[in-house]
C-alpha cells in the first residue's frame, strides 16, 4: 500500500524507501508490478512513468 501511495504522489524518495522495505519483506517483482497497476488506476499514466524507480535493480 505504501508503494501505491508513493507512486500516486510521485515521490521518488518514498518509492525507493518503500521498494527496499517491500523487497526485504519478501515482495516479488510480480507483486511490485501489480502495485504499479493499482496506482495507475488511481492516478492514470503518471504512476507508469515513475515505475522505473520501483523496478530498478
C-alpha distance matrix in Angstrom:
0.0 3.8 5.4 5.1 6.3 8.6 9.9 10.5 12.4 13.9 14.0 15.4 15.5 11.9 11.1 13.7 12.9 9.3 10.9 13.6 11.8 10.0 13.5 15.2 13.3 14.6 12.0 14.3 14.9 14.7 11.1 10.3 12.6 11.1 7.8 10.5 12.1 9.4 9.2 13.0 13.5 12.2 14.2 16.7 18.1 16.9 13.6 16.0 18.2 15.7 14.5 17.5 16.0 13.2 15.7 18.7 20.6
3.8 0.0 3.8 5.5 5.2 6.1 8.6 9.8 10.5 11.9 11.1 12.4 12.1 8.4 8.3 10.8 9.6 6.4 9.0 11.5 9.8 9.2 12.7 14.1 13.0 14.9 12.7 15.2 15.6 16.2 12.9 11.2 13.8 13.2 9.6 11.4 13.9 11.7 10.4 14.1 15.3 13.6 14.7 17.5 18.4 16.4 13.3 16.0 17.4 14.4 13.7 16.3 14.1 11.8 14.9 17.3 19.2
5.4 3.8 0.0 3.8 5.4 4.9 6.0 8.4 9.8 10.0 9.8 10.3 10.8 7.6 5.9 8.7 8.8 5.7 6.7 10.1 9.6 8.4 11.3 13.6 13.0 14.1 11.3 13.1 12.7 13.5 10.7 8.2 10.5 10.7 7.1 8.3 11.2 10.0 8.5 11.8 13.7 12.6 13.2 15.4 15.7 13.8 10.5 12.7 14.1 11.1 10.0 12.6 10.7 8.2 11.3 13.9 16.1
5.1 5.5 3.8 0.0 3.8 5.5 5.1 6.1 8.6 9.6 10.7 12.0 13.3 10.2 8.5 11.9 12.4 9.5 10.3 13.8 13.3 11.6 14.4 16.9 16.0 16.7 13.5 14.8 14.1 14.0 11.1 9.1 10.3 9.5 5.7 6.7 8.7 6.8 5.0 8.6 10.1 8.9 10.0 12.3 13.2 11.8 8.6 11.2 13.2 11.0 10.2 13.5 12.4 10.2 13.0 16.0 18.6
6.3 5.2 5.4 3.8 0.0 3.8 5.4 5.0 6.1 8.3 8.9 11.3 12.2 8.9 8.7 12.3 12.3 9.9 11.8 15.0 14.3 13.4 16.6 18.6 17.8 19.1 16.4 18.1 17.5 17.7 14.8 12.6 14.0 13.3 9.5 10.0 11.9 9.7 7.1 10.5 11.8 9.3 9.9 13.1 14.3 12.2 9.7 13.1 14.5 11.9 12.3 15.3 13.7 12.2 15.5 18.1 20.8
8.6 6.1 4.9 5.5 3.8 0.0 3.8 5.4 5.2 5.8 5.5 7.5 8.5 5.6 5.3 9.0 9.5 8.0 9.7 12.8 12.9 12.7 15.4 17.4 17.4 18.7 16.1 17.7 16.8 17.7 15.2 12.3 13.8 14.1 10.5 10.2 13.0 11.7 8.7 11.5 13.8 11.7 11.2 13.9 14.1 11.4 9.0 12.2 12.6 9.5 10.3 12.7 10.5 9.7 13.4 15.3 18.1
9.9 8.6 6.0 5.1 5.4 3.8 0.0 3.8 5.5 4.8 6.6 7.9 10.2 8.3 6.4 10.1 11.8 10.2 10.5 14.1 14.8 13.8 16.0 18.7 18.7 19.4 16.3 17.1 15.4 16.0 14.1 11.0 11.5 12.1 8.8 7.3 10.0 9.6 6.2 8.3 11.1 9.7 8.7 10.7 10.5 8.0 5.2 8.4 9.2 6.5 7.3 10.3 9.1 8.4 11.7 14.0 17.2
10.5 9.8 8.4 6.1 5.0 5.4 3.8 0.0 3.8 5.4 8.0 10.5 12.7 10.7 9.8 13.5 14.7 13.0 14.0 17.5 17.7 16.7 19.3 21.8 21.4 22.3 19.1 20.0 18.5 18.5 16.4 13.8 14.0 13.7 10.4 9.1 10.6 9.4 5.7 7.5 9.4 7.0 5.9 8.9 9.8 7.5 5.9 9.6 10.7 9.0 10.3 13.5 12.7 12.2 15.3 17.7 21.0
12.4 10.5 9.8 8.6 6.1 5.2 5.5 3.8 0.0 3.8 5.6 9.0 10.8 9.1 9.5 13.0 13.9 13.1 14.6 17.7 18.0 17.8 20.4 22.6 22.5 23.8 21.0 22.3 20.9 21.4 19.2 16.4 16.9 17.0 13.6 12.4 14.3 13.1 9.4 11.1 13.1 10.3 8.7 11.8 12.2 9.1 8.5 12.2 12.1 9.9 12.1 14.6 13.1 13.3 16.8 18.5 21.8
13.9 11.9 10.0 9.6 8.3 5.8 4.8 5.4 3.8 0.0 3.8 6.0 8.9 8.4 7.9 11.0 12.9 12.6 13.4 16.4 17.5 17.4 19.4 21.8 22.3 23.3 20.5 21.3 19.4 20.4 18.7 15.4 15.7 16.7 13.6 11.6 14.1 13.8 10.1 11.2 14.0 12.0 9.8 11.9 11.1 7.5 7.0 10.1 9.2 6.6 9.5 11.4 9.9 10.9 14.2 15.6 19.0
14.0 11.1 9.8 10.7 8.9 5.5 6.6 8.0 5.6 3.8 0.0 3.8 5.5 5.3 6.2 8.8 10.1 10.6 12.0 14.4 15.5 16.1 18.1 20.0 20.9 22.3 20.0 21.3 19.8 21.2 19.4 16.0 17.1 18.3 15.0 13.6 16.6 16.1 12.7 14.4 17.1 15.0 13.2 15.6 14.8 11.2 10.2 13.1 11.9 8.7 11.0 12.3 9.7 10.8 14.4 15.2 18.2
15.4 12.4 10.3 12.0 11.3 7.5 7.9 10.5 9.0 6.0 3.8 0.0 3.8 5.5 5.0 6.3 8.7 10.0 10.3 12.4 14.3 15.1 16.4 18.4 19.8 21.0 18.8 19.7 18.0 20.0 18.6 15.0 16.1 18.0 15.1 13.5 16.9 17.2 14.0 15.4 18.7 17.2 15.3 17.0 15.5 12.1 10.8 12.7 11.1 7.5 9.5 9.6 6.6 8.5 11.8 11.9 14.9
15.5 12.1 10.8 13.3 12.2 8.5 10.2 12.7 10.8 8.9 5.5 3.8 0.0 3.8 5.4 5.3 6.3 8.6 9.8 10.9 12.5 14.2 15.6 16.9 18.5 20.2 18.6 20.2 19.0 21.3 19.6 16.2 18.1 19.9 16.7 15.9 19.5 19.3 16.4 18.3 21.3 19.6 18.2 20.2 19.1 15.7 14.1 16.2 14.8 11.1 12.5 12.5 8.9 10.1 13.5 13.3 15.5
11.9 8.4 7.6 10.2 8.9 5.6 8.3 10.7 9.1 8.4 5.3 5.5 3.8 0.0 3.8 5.4 5.1 6.0 8.2 9.9 10.5 11.9 14.0 15.3 16.3 18.2 16.5 18.4 17.7 19.6 17.4 14.2 16.4 17.6 14.2 14.0 17.4 16.7 14.0 16.5 19.1 17.2 16.4 18.9 18.3 15.2 13.1 15.6 15.1 11.4 12.2 13.2 9.8 9.7 13.4 14.1 16.4
11.1 8.3 5.9 8.5 8.7 5.3 6.4 9.8 9.5 7.9 6.2 5.0 5.4 3.8 0.0 3.8 5.6 5.4 5.8 8.6 9.9 10.3 12.0 14.1 15.1 16.3 14.1 15.4 14.3 16.2 14.3 10.9 12.9 14.5 11.4 10.9 14.5 14.4 11.9 14.2 17.1 15.9 15.1 17.0 16.1 13.3 10.7 12.6 12.4 8.6 8.7 9.8 6.6 6.0 9.7 10.9 13.4
13.7 10.8 8.7 11.9 12.3 9.0 10.1 13.5 13.0 11.0 8.8 6.3 5.3 5.4 3.8 0.0 3.8 5.5 5.0 6.2 8.6 9.8 10.6 12.3 14.2 15.4 13.9 15.2 14.2 16.8 15.4 12.0 14.3 16.5 13.8 13.5 17.2 17.5 15.3 17.5 20.5 19.6 18.7 20.3 19.1 16.3 13.8 15.1 14.5 10.7 10.4 10.2 6.6 6.3 9.3 9.3 11.1
12.9 9.6 8.8 12.4 12.3 9.5 11.8 14.7 13.9 12.9 10.1 8.7 6.3 5.1 5.6 3.8 0.0 3.8 5.5 5.4 6.4 8.7 10.2 10.8 12.5 14.6 13.7 15.9 15.7 18.3 16.2 13.4 16.3 17.9 15.0 15.4 19.1 18.6 16.7 19.4 22.0 20.7 20.3 22.4 21.7 18.9 16.2 18.0 17.7 14.0 13.6 13.9 10.3 9.4 12.3 12.6 13.7
9.3 6.4 5.7 9.5 9.9 8.0 10.2 13.0 13.1 12.6 10.6 10.0 8.6 6.0 5.4 5.5 3.8 0.0 3.8 5.4 5.0 6.0 8.5 9.7 10.3 12.3 10.9 13.3 13.5 15.6 13.1 10.5 13.7 14.8 11.8 12.9 16.3 15.5 14.0 17.1 19.3 18.2 18.4 20.5 20.2 17.9 14.8 16.6 17.2 13.5 12.6 13.7 10.7 8.6 11.6 13.0 14.2
10.9 9.0 6.7 10.3 11.8 9.7 10.5 14.0 14.6 13.4 12.0 10.3 9.8 8.2 5.8 5.0 5.5 3.8 0.0 3.8 5.4 5.1 6.2 8.6 9.8 10.7 8.9 10.6 10.2 12.8 11.0 8.1 11.2 13.1 10.7 11.5 15.1 15.2 14.1 16.6 19.2 18.7 18.8 20.3 19.5 17.5 14.2 15.2 15.8 12.4 10.6 11.2 8.6 5.9 8.1 9.6 10.6
13.6 11.5 10.1 13.8 15.0 12.8 14.1 17.5 17.7 16.4 14.4 12.4 10.9 9.9 8.6 6.2 5.4 5.4 3.8 0.0 3.8 5.5 5.2 6.1 8.6 9.9 9.6 11.6 11.9 15.0 13.4 11.0 14.3 16.3 14.2 15.2 18.8 18.8 17.8 20.4 23.0 22.4 22.5 24.0 23.1 21.0 17.8 18.7 19.0 15.5 13.9 13.8 10.9 8.9 10.3 10.7 10.6
11.8 9.8 9.6 13.3 14.3 12.9 14.8 17.7 18.0 17.5 15.5 14.3 12.5 10.5 9.9 8.6 6.4 5.0 5.4 3.8 0.0 3.8 5.5 5.1 6.2 8.7 8.8 11.8 13.1 15.6 13.2 11.6 15.3 16.4 14.1 16.0 19.2 18.5 17.8 20.9 23.0 22.2 22.8 24.7 24.4 22.3 19.0 20.3 21.1 17.6 16.0 16.6 13.8 11.3 13.1 14.1 14.1
10.0 9.2 8.4 11.6 13.4 12.7 13.8 16.7 17.8 17.4 16.1 15.1 14.2 11.9 10.3 9.8 8.7 6.0 5.1 5.5 3.8 0.0 3.8 5.4 5.0 6.4 5.3 8.5 10.0 12.0 9.5 8.4 12.2 13.0 11.2 13.4 16.3 15.8 15.7 18.7 20.5 20.2 21.2 22.8 22.7 21.1 17.5 18.5 19.8 16.7 14.5 15.6 13.5 10.2 11.5 13.4 13.6
13.5 12.7 11.3 14.4 16.6 15.4 16.0 19.3 20.4 19.4 18.1 16.4 15.6 14.0 12.0 10.6 10.2 8.5 6.2 5.2 5.5 3.8 0.0 3.8 5.3 5.0 4.9 7.0 8.6 11.4 10.0 9.0 12.5 14.1 13.0 14.8 17.8 18.0 18.0 20.5 22.7 22.8 23.5 24.7 24.1 22.7 19.1 19.4 20.6 17.6 15.0 15.3 13.5 10.4 10.5 11.9 11.0
15.2 14.1 13.6 16.9 18.6 17.4 18.7 21.8 22.6 21.8 20.0 18.4 16.9 15.3 14.1 12.3 10.8 9.7 8.6 6.1 5.1 5.4 3.8 0.0 3.8 5.4 7.4 10.0 12.2 14.9 13.2 12.6 16.2 17.5 16.2 18.3 21.2 21.0 21.0 23.8 25.8 25.6 26.4 27.9 27.4 25.8 22.3 22.9 23.9 20.7 18.4 18.6 16.4 13.6 14.1 14.9 13.6
13.3 13.0 13.0 16.0 17.8 17.4 18.7 21.4 22.5 22.3 20.9 19.8 18.5 16.3 15.1 14.2 12.5 10.3 9.8 8.6 6.2 5.0 5.3 3.8 0.0 3.8 6.0 9.4 12.3 14.1 11.8 12.1 15.7 16.2 15.0 17.7 20.2 19.6 20.1 23.1 24.6 24.4 25.8 27.4 27.4 26.0 22.4 23.2 24.7 21.7 19.2 20.1 18.1 14.9 15.5 17.1 16.3
14.6 14.9 14.1 16.7 19.1 18.7 19.4 22.3 23.8 23.3 22.3 21.0 20.2 18.2 16.3 15.4 14.6 12.3 10.7 9.9 8.7 6.4 5.0 5.4 3.8 0.0 3.8 6.4 9.7 11.4 9.8 10.7 14.0 14.7 14.4 17.0 19.2 19.1 20.1 22.7 24.2 24.6 26.0 27.1 26.9 26.0 22.3 22.5 24.2 21.6 18.6 19.4 18.1 14.7 14.4 16.2 15.0
12.0 12.7 11.3 13.5 16.4 16.1 16.3 19.1 21.0 20.5 20.0 18.8 18.6 16.5 14.1 13.9 13.7 10.9 8.9 9.6 8.8 5.3 4.9 7.4 6.0 3.8 0.0 3.8 6.8 8.2 6.2 7.0 10.3 10.9 10.7 13.3 15.4 15.5 16.5 19.0 20.5 21.2 22.5 23.5 23.3 22.5 18.8 19.0 20.9 18.5 15.4 16.6 15.6 12.0 11.8 14.2 13.9
14.3 15.2 13.1 14.8 18.1 17.7 17.1 20.0 22.3 21.3 21.3 19.7 20.2 18.4 15.4 15.2 15.9 13.3 10.6 11.6 11.8 8.5 7.0 10.0 9.4 6.4 3.8 0.0 3.8 5.2 5.1 6.4 8.6 9.9 10.8 12.8 14.6 15.5 16.8 18.6 20.3 21.6 22.7 23.1 22.6 22.3 18.6 18.0 20.1 18.2 14.7 15.6 15.4 11.9 10.6 13.1 12.6
14.9 15.6 12.7 14.1 17.5 16.8 15.4 18.5 20.9 19.4 19.8 18.0 19.0 17.7 14.3 14.2 15.7 13.5 10.2 11.9 13.1 10.0 8.6 12.2 12.3 9.7 6.8 3.8 0.0 3.8 5.4 5.0 6.1 8.6 9.8 10.7 12.7 14.4 15.4 16.6 18.7 20.2 20.8 20.8 19.8 19.6 16.1 15.0 17.0 15.4 11.7 12.4 12.9 9.6 7.5 10.3 10.4
14.7 16.2 13.5 14.0 17.7 17.7 16.0 18.5 21.4 20.4 21.2 20.0 21.3 19.6 16.2 16.8 18.3 15.6 12.8 15.0 15.6 12.0 11.4 14.9 14.1 11.4 8.2 5.2 3.8 0.0 3.8 5.5 5.1 6.2 8.6 9.9 10.8 12.5 14.4 15.3 16.9 18.8 19.9 19.6 19.1 19.6 16.1 14.8 17.5 16.5 12.8 14.2 15.2 11.9 10.2 13.4 14.0
11.1 12.9 10.7 11.1 14.8 15.2 14.1 16.4 19.2 18.7 19.4 18.6 19.6 17.4 14.3 15.4 16.2 13.1 11.0 13.4 13.2 9.5 10.0 13.2 11.8 9.8 6.2 5.1 5.4 3.8 0.0 3.8 5.4 5.0 6.2 8.8 10.0 10.5 12.4 14.2 15.5 16.9 18.4 18.7 18.8 18.8 15.1 14.8 17.6 16.0 12.6 14.7 14.9 11.3 10.8 14.3 15.1
10.3 11.2 8.2 9.1 12.6 12.3 11.0 13.8 16.4 15.4 16.0 15.0 16.2 14.2 10.9 12.0 13.4 10.5 8.1 11.0 11.6 8.4 9.0 12.6 12.1 10.7 7.0 6.4 5.0 5.5 3.8 0.0 3.8 5.4 5.0 6.5 9.0 10.0 10.7 12.5 14.5 15.6 16.4 16.9 16.4 16.0 12.3 12.1 14.4 12.5 9.1 11.1 11.2 7.5 7.5 11.1 12.5
12.6 13.8 10.5 10.3 14.0 13.8 11.5 14.0 16.9 15.7 17.1 16.1 18.1 16.4 12.9 14.3 16.3 13.7 11.2 14.3 15.3 12.2 12.5 16.2 15.7 14.0 10.3 8.6 6.1 5.1 5.4 3.8 0.0 3.8 5.3 5.1 6.7 8.9 10.0 10.6 12.8 14.6 15.2 14.9 14.2 14.5 11.1 9.9 12.7 11.8 8.2 10.5 11.7 8.7 7.9 11.6 13.5
11.1 13.2 10.7 9.5 13.3 14.1 12.1 13.7 17.0 16.7 18.3 18.0 19.9 17.6 14.5 16.5 17.9 14.8 13.1 16.3 16.4 13.0 14.1 17.5 16.2 14.7 10.9 9.9 8.6 6.2 5.0 5.4 3.8 0.0 3.8 5.3 5.1 6.4 8.8 9.7 10.8 12.8 14.3 14.2 14.5 15.2 11.8 11.3 14.6 13.9 10.8 13.7 14.7 11.5 11.4 15.2 17.1
7.8 9.6 7.1 5.7 9.5 10.5 8.8 10.4 13.6 13.6 15.0 15.1 16.7 14.2 11.4 13.8 15.0 11.8 10.7 14.2 14.1 11.2 13.0 16.2 15.0 14.4 10.7 10.8 9.8 8.6 6.2 5.0 5.3 3.8 0.0 3.8 5.3 5.0 6.2 8.4 9.9 10.8 12.2 13.0 13.5 13.4 9.7 10.4 13.4 12.0 9.4 12.7 12.8 9.7 10.9 14.6 16.8
10.5 11.4 8.3 6.7 10.0 10.2 7.3 9.1 12.4 11.6 13.6 13.5 15.9 14.0 10.9 13.5 15.4 12.9 11.5 15.2 16.0 13.4 14.8 18.3 17.7 17.0 13.3 12.8 10.7 9.9 8.8 6.5 5.1 5.3 3.8 0.0 3.8 5.5 5.2 6.0 8.7 9.9 10.2 10.3 10.1 10.1 6.5 6.6 9.8 8.8 6.4 10.0 10.8 8.5 9.6 13.1 16.0
12.1 13.9 11.2 8.7 11.9 13.0 10.0 10.6 14.3 14.1 16.6 16.9 19.5 17.4 14.5 17.2 19.1 16.3 15.1 18.8 19.2 16.3 17.8 21.2 20.2 19.2 15.4 14.6 12.7 10.8 10.0 9.0 6.7 5.1 5.3 3.8 0.0 3.8 5.4 4.9 6.2 8.7 9.7 9.1 9.7 11.0 8.1 7.8 11.5 11.6 9.5 13.0 14.4 12.2 12.8 16.4 19.2
9.4 11.7 10.0 6.8 9.7 11.7 9.6 9.4 13.1 13.8 16.1 17.2 19.3 16.7 14.4 17.5 18.6 15.5 15.2 18.8 18.5 15.8 18.0 21.0 19.6 19.1 15.5 15.5 14.4 12.5 10.5 10.0 8.9 6.4 5.0 5.5 3.8 0.0 3.8 5.4 5.2 6.6 8.9 9.6 11.3 12.0 9.1 10.3 13.7 13.2 11.6 15.3 15.9 13.5 14.9 18.5 21.2
9.2 10.4 8.5 5.0 7.1 8.7 6.2 5.7 9.4 10.1 12.7 14.0 16.4 14.0 11.9 15.3 16.7 14.0 14.1 17.8 17.8 15.7 18.0 21.0 20.1 20.1 16.5 16.8 15.4 14.4 12.4 10.7 10.0 8.8 6.2 5.2 5.4 3.8 0.0 3.8 5.3 5.0 6.1 7.7 9.1 8.9 6.0 8.3 11.2 10.4 9.7 13.5 13.7 12.0 14.1 17.3 20.4
13.0 14.1 11.8 8.6 10.5 11.5 8.3 7.5 11.1 11.2 14.4 15.4 18.3 16.5 14.2 17.5 19.4 17.1 16.6 20.4 20.9 18.7 20.5 23.8 23.1 22.7 19.0 18.6 16.6 15.3 14.2 12.5 10.6 9.7 8.4 6.0 4.9 5.4 3.8 0.0 3.8 5.3 5.0 4.6 5.9 7.1 5.2 6.3 9.5 10.1 9.7 13.3 14.5 13.3 14.8 17.9 21.2
13.5 15.3 13.7 10.1 11.8 13.8 11.1 9.4 13.1 14.0 17.1 18.7 21.3 19.1 17.1 20.5 22.0 19.3 19.2 23.0 23.0 20.5 22.7 25.8 24.6 24.2 20.5 20.3 18.7 16.9 15.5 14.5 12.8 10.8 9.9 8.7 6.2 5.2 5.3 3.8 0.0 3.8 5.7 5.5 8.4 10.1 8.8 10.0 13.2 13.8 13.3 17.0 18.1 16.6 18.1 21.4 24.5
12.2 13.6 12.6 8.9 9.3 11.7 9.7 7.0 10.3 12.0 15.0 17.2 19.6 17.2 15.9 19.6 20.7 18.2 18.7 22.4 22.2 20.2 22.8 25.6 24.4 24.6 21.2 21.6 20.2 18.8 16.9 15.6 14.6 12.8 10.8 9.9 8.7 6.6 5.0 5.3 3.8 0.0 3.8 6.1 9.3 9.7 8.6 11.1 13.7 13.6 13.9 17.6 17.9 16.7 18.9 22.0 25.2
14.2 14.7 13.2 10.0 9.9 11.2 8.7 5.9 8.7 9.8 13.2 15.3 18.2 16.4 15.1 18.7 20.3 18.4 18.8 22.5 22.8 21.2 23.5 26.4 25.8 26.0 22.5 22.7 20.8 19.9 18.4 16.4 15.2 14.3 12.2 10.2 9.7 8.9 6.1 5.0 5.7 3.8 0.0 3.8 6.5 6.3 6.5 9.2 11.0 11.3 12.5 15.9 16.4 15.9 18.2 20.9 24.4
16.7 17.5 15.4 12.3 13.1 13.9 10.7 8.9 11.8 11.9 15.6 17.0 20.2 18.9 17.0 20.3 22.4 20.5 20.3 24.0 24.7 22.8 24.7 27.9 27.4 27.1 23.5 23.1 20.8 19.6 18.7 16.9 14.9 14.2 13.0 10.3 9.1 9.6 7.7 4.6 5.5 6.1 3.8 0.0 3.8 5.9 6.7 7.8 9.9 11.5 12.3 15.5 16.8 16.6 18.1 20.8 24.4
18.1 18.4 15.7 13.2 14.3 14.1 10.5 9.8 12.2 11.1 14.8 15.5 19.1 18.3 16.1 19.1 21.7 20.2 19.5 23.1 24.4 22.7 24.1 27.4 27.4 26.9 23.3 22.6 19.8 19.1 18.8 16.4 14.2 14.5 13.5 10.1 9.7 11.3 9.1 5.9 8.4 9.3 6.5 3.8 0.0 3.8 5.5 5.3 6.6 9.1 10.2 12.8 14.6 14.9 16.2 18.4 22.1
16.9 16.4 13.8 11.8 12.2 11.4 8.0 7.5 9.1 7.5 11.2 12.1 15.7 15.2 13.3 16.3 18.9 17.9 17.5 21.0 22.3 21.1 22.7 25.8 26.0 26.0 22.5 22.3 19.6 19.6 18.8 16.0 14.5 15.2 13.4 10.1 11.0 12.0 8.9 7.1 10.1 9.7 6.3 5.9 3.8 0.0 3.8 5.4 5.2 6.5 8.8 11.3 12.3 13.1 15.1 17.0 20.7
13.6 13.3 10.5 8.6 9.7 9.0 5.2 5.9 8.5 7.0 10.2 10.8 14.1 13.1 10.7 13.8 16.2 14.8 14.2 17.8 19.0 17.5 19.1 22.3 22.4 22.3 18.8 18.6 16.1 16.1 15.1 12.3 11.1 11.8 9.7 6.5 8.1 9.1 6.0 5.2 8.8 8.6 6.5 6.7 5.5 3.8 0.0 3.8 5.4 5.1 6.1 9.4 10.2 10.1 12.1 14.6 18.1
16.0 16.0 12.7 11.2 13.1 12.2 8.4 9.6 12.2 10.1 13.1 12.7 16.2 15.6 12.6 15.1 18.0 16.6 15.2 18.7 20.3 18.5 19.4 22.9 23.2 22.5 19.0 18.0 15.0 14.8 14.8 12.1 9.9 11.3 10.4 6.6 7.8 10.3 8.3 6.3 10.0 11.1 9.2 7.8 5.3 5.4 3.8 0.0 3.8 5.5 5.2 8.0 10.1 10.1 11.0 13.3 16.9
18.2 17.4 14.1 13.2 14.5 12.6 9.2 10.7 12.1 9.2 11.9 11.1 14.8 15.1 12.4 14.5 17.7 17.2 15.8 19.0 21.1 19.8 20.6 23.9 24.7 24.2 20.9 20.1 17.0 17.5 17.6 14.4 12.7 14.6 13.4 9.8 11.5 13.7 11.2 9.5 13.2 13.7 11.0 9.9 6.6 5.2 5.4 3.8 0.0 3.8 5.6 6.9 8.9 10.4 11.4 12.7 16.5
15.7 14.4 11.1 11.0 11.9 9.5 6.5 9.0 9.9 6.6 8.7 7.5 11.1 11.4 8.6 10.7 14.0 13.5 12.4 15.5 17.6 16.7 17.6 20.7 21.7 21.6 18.5 18.2 15.4 16.5 16.0 12.5 11.8 13.9 12.0 8.8 11.6 13.2 10.4 10.1 13.8 13.6 11.3 11.5 9.1 6.5 5.1 5.5 3.8 0.0 3.8 5.3 5.8 7.4 9.4 10.7 14.5
14.5 13.7 10.0 10.2 12.3 10.3 7.3 10.3 12.1 9.5 11.0 9.5 12.5 12.2 8.7 10.4 13.6 12.6 10.6 13.9 16.0 14.5 15.0 18.4 19.2 18.6 15.4 14.7 11.7 12.8 12.6 9.1 8.2 10.8 9.4 6.4 9.5 11.6 9.7 9.7 13.3 13.9 12.5 12.3 10.2 8.8 6.1 5.2 5.6 3.8 0.0 3.8 5.3 5.1 6.2 8.5 12.1
17.5 16.3 12.6 13.5 15.3 12.7 10.3 13.5 14.6 11.4 12.3 9.6 12.5 13.2 9.8 10.2 13.9 13.7 11.2 13.8 16.6 15.6 15.3 18.6 20.1 19.4 16.6 15.6 12.4 14.2 14.7 11.1 10.5 13.7 12.7 10.0 13.0 15.3 13.5 13.3 17.0 17.6 15.9 15.5 12.8 11.3 9.4 8.0 6.9 5.3 3.8 0.0 3.8 5.4 5.3 5.9 9.6
16.0 14.1 10.7 12.4 13.7 10.5 9.1 12.7 13.1 9.9 9.7 6.6 8.9 9.8 6.6 6.6 10.3 10.7 8.6 10.9 13.8 13.5 13.5 16.4 18.1 18.1 15.6 15.4 12.9 15.2 14.9 11.2 11.7 14.7 12.8 10.8 14.4 15.9 13.7 14.5 18.1 17.9 16.4 16.8 14.6 12.3 10.2 10.1 8.9 5.8 5.3 3.8 0.0 3.8 5.8 5.8 9.3
13.2 11.8 8.2 10.2 12.2 9.7 8.4 12.2 13.3 10.9 10.8 8.5 10.1 9.7 6.0 6.3 9.4 8.6 5.9 8.9 11.3 10.2 10.4 13.6 14.9 14.7 12.0 11.9 9.6 11.9 11.3 7.5 8.7 11.5 9.7 8.5 12.2 13.5 12.0 13.3 16.6 16.7 15.9 16.6 14.9 13.1 10.1 10.1 10.4 7.4 5.1 5.4 3.8 0.0 3.8 5.9 8.8
15.7 14.9 11.3 13.0 15.5 13.4 11.7 15.3 16.8 14.2 14.4 11.8 13.5 13.4 9.7 9.3 12.3 11.6 8.1 10.3 13.1 11.5 10.5 14.1 15.5 14.4 11.8 10.6 7.5 10.2 10.8 7.5 7.9 11.4 10.9 9.6 12.8 14.9 14.1 14.8 18.1 18.9 18.2 18.1 16.2 15.1 12.1 11.0 11.4 9.4 6.2 5.3 5.8 3.8 0.0 3.8 6.4
18.7 17.3 13.9 16.0 18.1 15.3 14.0 17.7 18.5 15.6 15.2 11.9 13.3 14.1 10.9 9.3 12.6 13.0 9.6 10.7 14.1 13.4 11.9 14.9 17.1 16.2 14.2 13.1 10.3 13.4 14.3 11.1 11.6 15.2 14.6 13.1 16.4 18.5 17.3 17.9 21.4 22.0 20.9 20.8 18.4 17.0 14.6 13.3 12.7 10.7 8.5 5.9 5.8 5.9 3.8 0.0 3.8
20.6 19.2 16.1 18.6 20.8 18.1 17.2 21.0 21.8 19.0 18.2 14.9 15.5 16.4 13.4 11.1 13.7 14.2 10.6 10.6 14.1 13.6 11.0 13.6 16.3 15.0 13.9 12.6 10.4 14.0 15.1 12.5 13.5 17.1 16.8 16.0 19.2 21.2 20.4 21.2 24.5 25.2 24.4 24.4 22.1 20.7 18.1 16.9 16.5 14.5 12.1 9.6 9.3 8.8 6.4 3.8 0.0
